[in-house]
């Protein structure tokens, strides 16, 4: 059994959140991404999966301030 790790990243669509996701993807982490901008989340999800098709990427569109 493989011990897969999952990371939750808020503000994942740009800036530090996006950069952190790219770094974690090098370590074979699975993802739960959260941001307000769905189009950027979809782009990031596709990029992460293109870099590593063995991971899973889920995302949620929401504003955590609300």
N, C-alpha and C positions, 0 to 999 in steps of 0.2 A: 504494500500500500504506500502510495506517495503522499508525503506530508506537504500538500499545497498550502501556501500562505495567501491570504487575501488582505488587501489594503483598501481602506476607504479614504478617498481624497475629495475634499470639498473645494470649490473654486477651481475645478479641474480643467475648465475650458481654455484657460490662458494663463500666462504669467508663471508664477512659482508653482501653482498646482499642476499645470501641464508639464513643466520641467521635472517635477517630482515623479509624475506618472511615467515619463520616459525613462527615468533612472531606475525605478522599481521594475519596469518591464525587462530590463537587462538581467534581473535576478529571478525571473520566472514567477512573479507574483500575479495572482488574479486580482481583478479590480471591481470596485464599486465606485463609480464616479458620480459626482453631484455638481450641478451648475444650473444657472438660469438660461443658458443659451444652448438649445438642443442641437443646432446645426454644428456648433463647435465641438460638442460632445460626440456627435456621430463621427466627425472628422478624426478626433482623437482616438475613438474606439477603433476605427478602421486602420489608423496608423499603428496602434499597439498590436492589433491582430496581424497586420502585414509583417511587422518586425518579429512576432513570435506567435504562430498559429496554435501553440499548445496551451495558451492561457485562455481564461474566460474574462469577458469584460461586460459588466452590466452598468447601466447608467440611469439616473433619475434627474428629471428636470424639475427644479424647485428653487425657491428663494428662501434660504434658511433664516433670513431676517423676519419672515412672516410667521 
